[in-house]
């Protein structure tokens, strides 16, 4: 399917706000039925987990697991974070990271997607790198981490962009 053609074909302008929310709800329900997402939260989080797990054969943890979202057969733990870059918000700040001082994961698996959820960049970032570059935010009792382009050049960081693009194409 040609993404640009599909997006041009879908014209949301004549829809009411109610219609738009209804369509969004239907889309989320269909993504859940297809086992792309597994919660009713922002679909990017679940999608990022799915892509990393499919790309590397990891197992997803239960939704209630603290500090990590996936685990490798060898026991390596991954916290998966995704960020959607749009023309309205190009922030590279990934979601709140809790208990970072307790090393709840071994690697942060970070994914950046564009407005259409296409993979822009992805990386595995060692927890030590995250700890070094993250800032604690008392108001949220969590750390914030920016997945800036320079992160890919840091020691121990692995670029996984190609693997995630391949996983996305296979879905």
TORKOL-4160 file (C-alpha; in steps of 0.2 Angstrom, whole numbers, padded with zeros to 4 digits, m for minus):
171
<pt num="1" X="0000" Y="0000" Z="0000"/>
<pt num="2" X="0006" Y="0017" Z="m0004"/>
<pt num="3" X="0006" Y="0027" Z="0012"/>
<pt num="4" X="0005" Y="0044" Z="0003"/>
<pt num="5" X="m0009" Y="0039" Z="m0008"/>
<pt num="6" X="m0019" Y="0031" Z="0007"/>
<pt num="7" X="m0017" Y="0047" Z="0017"/>
<pt num="8" X="m0023" Y="0058" Z="0003"/>
<pt num="9" X="m0038" Y="0047" Z="0001"/>
<pt num="10" X="m0043" Y="0049" Z="0019"/>
<pt num="11" X="m0051" Y="0066" Z="0021"/>
<pt num="12" X="m0056" Y="0070" Z="0039"/>
<pt num="13" X="m0061" Y="0088" Z="0035"/>
<pt num="14" X="m0080" Y="0085" Z="0033"/>
<pt num="15" X="m0081" Y="0074" Z="0049"/>
<pt num="16" X="m0088" Y="0081" Z="0065"/>
<pt num="17" X="m0078" Y="0081" Z="0081"/>
<pt num="18" X="m0089" Y="0067" Z="0086"/>
<pt num="19" X="m0086" Y="0057" Z="0070"/>
<pt num="20" X="m0067" Y="0060" Z="0072"/>
<pt num="21" X="m0067" Y="0053" Z="0090"/>
<pt num="22" X="m0078" Y="0038" Z="0084"/>
<pt num="23" X="m0066" Y="0034" Z="0070"/>
<pt num="24" X="m0052" Y="0035" Z="0082"/>
<pt num="25" X="m0060" Y="0023" Z="0094"/>
<pt num="26" X="m0064" Y="0011" Z="0080"/>
<pt num="27" X="m0046" Y="0012" Z="0074"/>
<pt num="28" X="m0039" Y="0008" Z="0092"/>
<pt num="29" X="m0052" Y="m0006" Z="0093"/>
<pt num="30" X="m0046" Y="m0013" Z="0077"/>
<pt num="31" X="m0027" Y="m0011" Z="0082"/>
<pt num="32" X="m0031" Y="m0021" Z="0098"/>
<pt num="33" X="m0040" Y="m0035" Z="0088"/>
<pt num="34" X="m0025" Y="m0037" Z="0077"/>
<pt num="35" X="m0014" Y="m0037" Z="0093"/>
<pt num="36" X="m0004" Y="m0022" Z="0088"/>
<pt num="37" X="m0009" Y="m0013" Z="0104"/>
<pt num="38" X="m0014" Y="m0021" Z="0121"/>
<pt num="39" X="m0020" Y="m0006" Z="0131"/>
<pt num="40" X="m0032" Y="0009" Z="0128"/>
<pt num="41" X="m0017" Y="0021" Z="0131"/>
<pt num="42" X="m0007" Y="0030" Z="0118"/>
<pt num="43" X="m0005" Y="0017" Z="0104"/>
<pt num="44" X="0013" Y="0022" Z="0101"/>
<pt num="45" X="0019" Y="0014" Z="0117"/>
<pt num="46" X="0011" Y="m0003" Z="0113"/>
<pt num="47" X="0017" Y="m0001" Z="0095"/>
<pt num="48" X="0035" Y="0002" Z="0100"/>
<pt num="49" X="0035" Y="m0013" Z="0111"/>
<pt num="50" X="0028" Y="m0024" Z="0098"/>
<pt num="51" X="0041" Y="m0018" Z="0085"/>
<pt num="52" X="0056" Y="m0021" Z="0096"/>
<pt num="53" X="0049" Y="m0038" Z="0102"/>
<pt num="54" X="0046" Y="m0043" Z="0084"/>
<pt num="55" X="0063" Y="m0037" Z="0078"/>
<pt num="56" X="0073" Y="m0045" Z="0092"/>
<pt num="57" X="0062" Y="m0060" Z="0098"/>
<pt num="58" X="0060" Y="m0052" Z="0116"/>
<pt num="59" X="0045" Y="m0056" Z="0127"/>
<pt num="60" X="0033" Y="m0043" Z="0132"/>
<pt num="61" X="0031" Y="m0042" Z="0151"/>
<pt num="62" X="0014" Y="m0040" Z="0159"/>
<pt num="63" X="0007" Y="m0022" Z="0159"/>
<pt num="64" X="0010" Y="m0021" Z="0177"/>
<pt num="65" X="0029" Y="m0025" Z="0177"/>
<pt num="66" X="0039" Y="m0011" Z="0185"/>
<pt num="67" X="0053" Y="m0003" Z="0176"/>
<pt num="68" X="0054" Y="m0014" Z="0160"/>
<pt num="69" X="0042" Y="m0018" Z="0146"/>
<pt num="70" X="0052" Y="m0033" Z="0138"/>
<pt num="71" X="0064" Y="m0046" Z="0142"/>
<pt num="72" X="0077" Y="m0056" Z="0132"/>
<pt num="73" X="0079" Y="m0075" Z="0134"/>
<pt num="74" X="0095" Y="m0071" Z="0143"/>
<pt num="75" X="0087" Y="m0060" Z="0156"/>
<pt num="76" X="0092" Y="m0043" Z="0149"/>
<pt num="77" X="0078" Y="m0031" Z="0153"/>
<pt num="78" X="0072" Y="m0017" Z="0141"/>
<pt num="79" X="0061" Y="m0002" Z="0145"/>
<pt num="80" X="0053" Y="0003" Z="0128"/>
<pt num="81" X="0050" Y="0021" Z="0125"/>
<pt num="82" X="0043" Y="0029" Z="0109"/>
<pt num="83" X="0040" Y="0047" Z="0103"/>
<pt num="84" X="0030" Y="0054" Z="0088"/>
<pt num="85" X="0038" Y="0068" Z="0080"/>
<pt num="86" X="0026" Y="0080" Z="0071"/>
<pt num="87" X="0026" Y="0097" Z="0064"/>
<pt num="88" X="0018" Y="0104" Z="0079"/>
<pt num="89" X="0029" Y="0095" Z="0092"/>
<pt num="90" X="0047" Y="0089" Z="0088"/>
<pt num="91" X="0052" Y="0086" Z="0106"/>
<pt num="92" X="0063" Y="0071" Z="0108"/>
<pt num="93" X="0058" Y="0069" Z="0126"/>
<pt num="94" X="0053" Y="0051" Z="0129"/>
<pt num="95" X="0040" Y="0046" Z="0143"/>
<pt num="96" X="0044" Y="0047" Z="0161"/>
<pt num="97" X="0056" Y="0035" Z="0167"/>
<pt num="98" X="0053" Y="0029" Z="0185"/>
<pt num="99" X="0065" Y="0023" Z="0198"/>
<pt num="100" X="0080" Y="0025" Z="0186"/>
<pt num="101" X="0092" Y="0026" Z="0201"/>
<pt num="102" X="0087" Y="0008" Z="0205"/>
<pt num="103" X="0092" Y="0002" Z="0188"/>
<pt num="104" X="0075" Y="m0006" Z="0183"/>
<pt num="105" X="0081" Y="m0010" Z="0166"/>
<pt num="106" X="0097" Y="m0014" Z="0157"/>
<pt num="107" X="0093" Y="m0005" Z="0140"/>
<pt num="108" X="0081" Y="0009" Z="0135"/>
<pt num="109" X="0074" Y="0004" Z="0118"/>
<pt num="110" X="0070" Y="0020" Z="0110"/>
<pt num="111" X="0060" Y="0023" Z="0095"/>
<pt num="112" X="0056" Y="0039" Z="0085"/>
<pt num="113" X="0042" Y="0039" Z="0073"/>
<pt num="114" X="0035" Y="0053" Z="0061"/>
<pt num="115" X="0017" Y="0060" Z="0060"/>
<pt num="116" X="0012" Y="0044" Z="0051"/>
<pt num="117" X="0020" Y="0032" Z="0063"/>
<pt num="118" X="0034" Y="0027" Z="0051"/>
<pt num="119" X="0050" Y="0023" Z="0059"/>
<pt num="120" X="0062" Y="0038" Z="0059"/>
<pt num="121" X="0076" Y="0031" Z="0071"/>
<pt num="122" X="0078" Y="0018" Z="0084"/>
<pt num="123" X="0091" Y="0013" Z="0097"/>
<pt num="124" X="0096" Y="0003" Z="0111"/>
<pt num="125" X="0104" Y="0014" Z="0125"/>
<pt num="126" X="0113" Y="0006" Z="0140"/>
<pt num="127" X="0105" Y="0011" Z="0157"/>
<pt num="128" X="0122" Y="0019" Z="0162"/>
<pt num="129" X="0120" Y="0031" Z="0147"/>
<pt num="130" X="0102" Y="0035" Z="0151"/>
<pt num="131" X="0107" Y="0038" Z="0170"/>
<pt num="132" X="0121" Y="0050" Z="0164"/>
<pt num="133" X="0110" Y="0060" Z="0152"/>
<pt num="134" X="0093" Y="0060" Z="0161"/>
<pt num="135" X="0087" Y="0074" Z="0172"/>
<pt num="136" X="0076" Y="0071" Z="0188"/>
<pt num="137" X="0060" Y="0080" Z="0188"/>
<pt num="138" X="0053" Y="0081" Z="0206"/>
<pt num="139" X="0036" Y="0086" Z="0201"/>
<pt num="140" X="0033" Y="0070" Z="0192"/>
<pt num="141" X="0045" Y="0060" Z="0203"/>
<pt num="142" X="0053" Y="0053" Z="0187"/>
<pt num="143" X="0068" Y="0056" Z="0175"/>
<pt num="144" X="0066" Y="0064" Z="0158"/>
<pt num="145" X="0077" Y="0058" Z="0144"/>
<pt num="146" X="0079" Y="0066" Z="0127"/>
<pt num="147" X="0082" Y="0054" Z="0112"/>
<pt num="148" X="0093" Y="0067" Z="0103"/>
<pt num="149" X="0103" Y="0063" Z="0087"/>
<pt num="150" X="0119" Y="0063" Z="0097"/>
<pt num="151" X="0114" Y="0049" Z="0107"/>
<pt num="152" X="0117" Y="0037" Z="0093"/>
<pt num="153" X="0135" Y="0042" Z="0093"/>
<pt num="154" X="0138" Y="0038" Z="0112"/>
<pt num="155" X="0148" Y="0022" Z="0117"/>
<pt num="156" X="0137" Y="0007" Z="0119"/>
<pt num="157" X="0122" Y="0013" Z="0109"/>
<pt num="158" X="0116" Y="0002" Z="0096"/>
<pt num="159" X="0107" Y="0009" Z="0081"/>
<pt num="160" X="0092" Y="m0002" Z="0077"/>
<pt num="161" X="0083" Y="0008" Z="0065"/>
<pt num="162" X="0084" Y="m0005" Z="0050"/>
<pt num="163" X="0078" Y="m0019" Z="0061"/>
<pt num="164" X="0063" Y="m0009" Z="0067"/>
<pt num="165" X="0058" Y="m0003" Z="0049"/>
<pt num="166" X="0059" Y="m0021" Z="0044"/>
<pt num="167" X="0048" Y="m0027" Z="0058"/>
<pt num="168" X="0035" Y="m0013" Z="0054"/>
<pt num="169" X="0035" Y="m0018" Z="0036"/>
<pt num="170" X="0031" Y="m0036" Z="0041"/>
<pt num="171" X="0015" Y="m0031" Z="0051"/>
